[in-house]
Amino acid sequence: MSRTRTTVLTVLLGVTALTSCSSGSGEETGTGKPITKQLAQGDITQALPGNGEMPKGWSLHHDKGVSESGEYCSGGQGEREKSPKGWTRGGSTSYEFNGSTDNMMYVQICQFDSPEDAKNAYASWKRGKGDNDQTEQATKSKVGEESAVILREPSAYAYSRTGTVNIEVRVEESKGDTTGVEDTLAAIVKRLQQVQDGKRATDTAADEAAKANKK
């Protein structure tokens, strides 16, 4: 093979490699693959962490719940009267700390039929009801395609959108500590990615805390 043909082939291979690395929003990034598959209800339930999968001290308050309708996925500004556009299914649960229900943690997972519908609902979640002062800050590490922490005294909220799925984690009386909600949020996104790949959801908040401590 001539030197010219070798050079041309090398350039073509390089272009092909770059194209394959950058193509499509469904490609895996540093935060994993976005959720693009419509998950079964059981997959969403499995993605909710159980006992032993939460930050230290937190345990399930009741069984994991299945959403019959999506009003709670709407967010703020008086929009909780109906399911948001594109909502398909969801799940929620709550956790108590060291056996106490004084300051609980609440988790909600909402799936939509398109990333655009999920984006709109995510933006509504972040705006909140508009009746409280709030402070937005970045999560310590990016979680999913979008993520943020919102402090609405006295509670802390951690939000993420990954493809067609939104996740909200809220803890009451957080006193500004967002560690628990952030580790739980990161674990849930990873668990959703695991079930999308046909695997069991095994990631835990402790796993995510360990990763964060190494950075």
C-alpha positions as CSV (number, residue, x, y, z in Angstrom):
1,M,0.0,0.0,0.0
2,S,1.4,3.4,-1.0
3,R,2.2,6.1,1.6
4,T,-0.7,8.3,0.3
5,R,-3.3,5.5,0.6
6,T,-2.0,4.7,4.1
7,T,-2.4,8.3,5.2
8,V,-5.9,8.6,3.7
9,L,-7.0,5.4,5.5
10,T,-5.6,6.6,8.8
11,V,-7.5,9.9,8.5
12,L,-10.7,8.1,7.6
13,L,-10.4,5.7,10.6
14,G,-9.8,8.7,12.9
15,V,-12.9,10.5,11.6
16,T,-14.9,7.3,12.1
17,A,-13.7,7.0,15.7
18,L,-14.5,10.6,16.5
19,T,-18.0,10.3,15.0
20,S,-18.8,7.1,17.0
21,C,-17.6,8.7,20.2
22,S,-19.7,11.9,19.8
23,S,-22.9,10.6,18.2
24,G,-26.3,10.5,19.8
25,S,-27.6,11.7,23.2
26,G,-28.0,8.0,24.1
27,E,-24.3,7.5,24.2
28,E,-22.8,6.8,27.6
29,T,-21.0,9.8,29.2
30,G,-19.2,10.3,32.5
31,T,-22.5,10.1,34.3
32,G,-23.7,7.0,32.5
33,K,-26.3,6.3,29.9
34,P,-29.5,8.5,29.9
35,I,-32.7,6.6,30.6
36,T,-34.3,6.3,27.1
37,K,-36.2,3.0,27.5
38,Q,-39.7,3.1,28.9
39,L,-39.1,1.1,32.1
40,A,-41.6,-1.4,33.6
41,Q,-43.2,-0.4,36.8
42,G,-41.2,-3.1,38.6
43,D,-38.0,-1.6,37.3
44,I,-38.8,1.8,38.8
45,T,-39.8,0.1,42.1
46,Q,-36.5,-1.7,42.1
47,A,-34.6,1.5,41.5
48,L,-35.9,2.9,44.8
49,P,-33.3,2.0,47.4
50,G,-34.3,-0.5,50.2
51,N,-33.0,-1.1,53.7
52,G,-29.2,-1.4,53.7
53,E,-28.9,0.6,50.5
54,M,-29.4,4.1,52.0
55,P,-27.0,6.4,53.8
56,K,-26.2,5.2,57.3
57,G,-29.1,5.6,59.7
58,W,-31.9,5.7,57.1
59,S,-34.4,2.9,56.6
60,L,-37.7,2.4,54.8
61,H,-40.7,4.0,56.6
62,H,-43.3,2.1,54.5
63,D,-43.2,-0.2,51.5
64,K,-42.2,1.3,48.2
65,G,-45.2,2.9,46.4
66,V,-46.5,2.7,42.9
67,S,-47.9,5.9,41.4
68,E,-51.5,5.5,40.1
69,S,-51.3,9.0,38.7
70,G,-48.7,11.7,38.2
71,E,-49.9,14.8,40.1
72,Y,-46.9,14.8,42.4
73,C,-44.6,14.8,39.3
74,S,-45.9,18.3,38.3
75,G,-43.8,20.4,40.6
76,G,-44.7,23.9,41.8
77,Q,-46.9,26.9,41.0
78,G,-50.1,25.2,41.8
79,E,-49.7,22.6,39.1
80,R,-50.3,19.5,41.3
81,E,-53.9,19.2,40.2
82,K,-53.2,16.9,37.2
83,S,-50.5,14.7,35.8
84,P,-47.9,16.7,33.8
85,K,-47.8,16.4,30.0
86,G,-46.2,13.1,28.9
87,W,-46.1,11.4,32.3
88,T,-46.2,7.6,32.0
89,R,-45.4,6.1,35.4
90,G,-43.6,6.6,38.7
91,G,-42.8,5.4,42.1
92,S,-42.1,6.9,45.6
93,T,-41.2,6.0,49.1
94,S,-40.1,7.6,52.4
95,Y,-37.4,6.9,54.9
96,E,-37.0,7.5,58.6
97,F,-33.7,8.3,60.4
98,N,-32.7,6.0,63.3
99,G,-36.3,5.0,63.8
100,S,-37.6,8.5,64.1
101,T,-40.2,10.1,61.8
102,D,-39.4,13.6,62.9
103,N,-37.2,14.5,60.0
104,M,-37.9,12.1,57.1
105,M,-36.5,11.7,53.6
106,Y,-38.9,11.4,50.6
107,V,-38.0,10.1,47.1
108,Q,-40.0,10.4,43.9
109,I,-39.2,8.9,40.5
110,C,-41.2,10.1,37.5
111,Q,-40.9,8.8,33.9
112,F,-42.1,10.6,30.8
113,D,-42.6,9.7,27.2
114,S,-40.0,12.0,25.9
115,P,-36.9,13.9,27.2
116,E,-38.6,17.2,26.4
117,D,-41.6,16.4,28.6
118,A,-39.2,15.4,31.4
119,K,-37.2,18.7,30.9
120,N,-40.4,20.7,31.3
121,A,-41.4,18.9,34.5
122,Y,-37.9,19.1,35.8
123,A,-37.8,22.9,35.4
124,S,-41.2,23.1,37.2
125,W,-39.8,21.0,40.1
126,K,-36.8,23.4,40.4
127,R,-39.0,26.5,40.4
128,G,-41.0,25.1,43.3
129,K,-44.3,26.6,44.5
130,G,-43.0,30.1,44.5
131,D,-44.1,30.7,48.1
132,N,-40.7,30.2,49.8
133,D,-37.3,31.7,49.4
134,Q,-34.9,29.2,47.9
135,T,-31.2,28.9,47.1
136,E,-29.9,26.7,44.2
137,Q,-26.5,25.2,44.1
138,A,-24.7,22.6,42.0
139,T,-24.5,19.1,43.1
140,K,-21.0,18.1,44.2
141,S,-20.8,15.8,41.2
142,K,-23.0,16.0,38.1
143,V,-25.8,13.4,38.3
144,G,-27.5,12.4,35.1
145,E,-27.9,15.0,32.4
146,E,-29.0,17.7,34.8
147,S,-28.8,18.0,38.5
148,A,-29.1,20.6,41.3
149,V,-29.6,21.1,45.0
150,I,-32.3,23.5,46.1
151,L,-32.4,24.7,49.7
152,R,-35.9,25.7,50.8
153,E,-35.7,26.2,54.5
154,P,-35.9,24.0,56.4
155,S,-35.7,21.3,53.7
156,A,-33.1,20.3,51.2
157,Y,-34.0,19.0,47.7
158,A,-31.8,17.2,45.3
159,Y,-33.0,16.9,41.7
160,S,-31.8,15.1,38.6
161,R,-33.0,14.4,35.1
162,T,-31.6,11.5,33.1
163,G,-33.2,11.1,29.7
164,T,-37.0,10.6,30.2
165,V,-36.8,10.3,34.0
166,N,-36.8,12.9,36.8
167,I,-35.8,12.1,40.4
168,E,-36.5,14.2,43.5
169,V,-34.9,13.5,46.9
170,R,-36.1,15.7,49.9
171,V,-35.0,15.6,53.5
172,E,-36.8,17.6,56.2
173,E,-34.9,19.8,58.7
174,S,-31.6,19.3,56.7
175,K,-29.8,22.2,58.5
176,G,-28.0,22.8,55.3
177,D,-26.5,19.3,55.1
178,T,-27.0,17.9,51.6
179,T,-24.8,14.9,51.8
180,G,-27.5,12.4,52.3
181,V,-29.8,13.6,49.5
182,E,-26.9,13.9,47.1
183,D,-25.6,10.3,47.7
184,T,-29.2,9.0,47.5
185,L,-29.8,10.8,44.3
186,A,-26.6,9.5,42.7
187,A,-27.4,5.9,43.7
188,I,-30.9,6.1,42.3
189,V,-29.7,7.3,38.9
190,K,-27.1,4.5,38.8
191,R,-29.8,2.0,39.8
192,L,-32.1,3.2,37.0
193,Q,-29.2,2.7,34.5
194,Q,-28.6,-0.8,35.9
195,V,-32.2,-1.9,35.4
196,Q,-32.3,-0.3,31.9
197,D,-29.4,-2.5,31.0
198,G,-31.3,-5.6,32.2
199,K,-29.3,-5.9,35.4
200,R,-30.4,-6.0,39.1
201,A,-30.2,-2.6,40.9
202,T,-27.3,-3.0,43.3
203,D,-25.8,0.4,43.6
204,T,-26.1,2.0,47.1
205,A,-25.7,5.4,48.6
206,A,-22.6,4.1,50.4
207,D,-21.1,3.2,47.0
208,E,-21.7,6.7,45.8
209,A,-20.3,8.3,49.0
210,A,-17.1,6.2,48.5
211,K,-16.8,7.4,44.9
212,A,-17.3,11.0,46.0
213,N,-14.7,10.7,48.7
214,K,-12.1,9.6,46.2
215,K,-12.5,12.7,44.0
